[in-house]
Amino acid sequence: MAFFLARRLVQAVLILLGVAAITFLLLYFLPADPAVLIAGRSATPHMVAAIRHELGLDQPLVMQFLHYVGNLLHG
């Protein structure tokens, strides 16, 4: 019985990670740049770069995903 519960728990964690990865990738591959949308049309490239840094969009994809999952766990 304990083996069954442990296996189910591992499966649940893997499914949740898979759903989180799919959600993250769907948001990542949106055609619009969130920093440009936040900054507006009259933003300078420096302003867009600052917003990208503030949002963590200048980090590698793996780090962005880890931050995403961490934020999901924090609520």
N, C-alpha and C positions, 0 to 999 in steps of 0.2 A: 504494500500500500504506500509506503514511504517513497519507494522508487517511482511509482506512478505519479505521486504528487510532485516530486522533484522534477520529473520529466515534463509535466504540464507547466510547472513554473518556468522552466527554461524555455519552453515553447512560447509561453506568453511574453516573456521578455524579448525573445527574438522577433515575434510578430510586432510588438510595440516599436522596436528599433527599426524594423522594416517600414512600418507606417510613417514613422518620423523621418526616415530617409526619403521616402517618396514625397512626403509633404515638403521637405526642405528642397528637394531637387525641382519640384514643380514651381516653388517660389523663386528659386535661383534662375531658372530658365525663362522667366517672364521677359518679354521683349523690352520693357521699360526699365531704366536705371532708377532705383529708389532715391538715390542722392540727387539726381537731376530733378525728379518730381518734387522733392522736398525743397530744393533750393529755388526752383522757379525758373522762368525763361530768362530773366535778366541776370542770372548768377554768373559770376566769373568762374573760370576753371579752378582758381584757388579755393573759392567757396565750395565748389562741388567736391574737390579733393578733401577739404576739411570735414565735410559731412560724411564722405565715404570712410574717412578715418574714424570719425566719431561712432558710426554705425558698425565698424569692424569689417566693412566690405573690402578693405585693402589687404586683409589677411588671407592666407591660403584657404582653399575650400574646406579642407579637413578641419582646420581650426574654427571656421565659421560653423561647421556642422556640430563640433563639440560644444561650442557656446550655445548653439540652438538647443541641443539636447539638455545641456545644463540648465538653461532657462526653462525648458519644459518641466524639468524635475523640481525646480524651485516654485513653479506656479505662476 
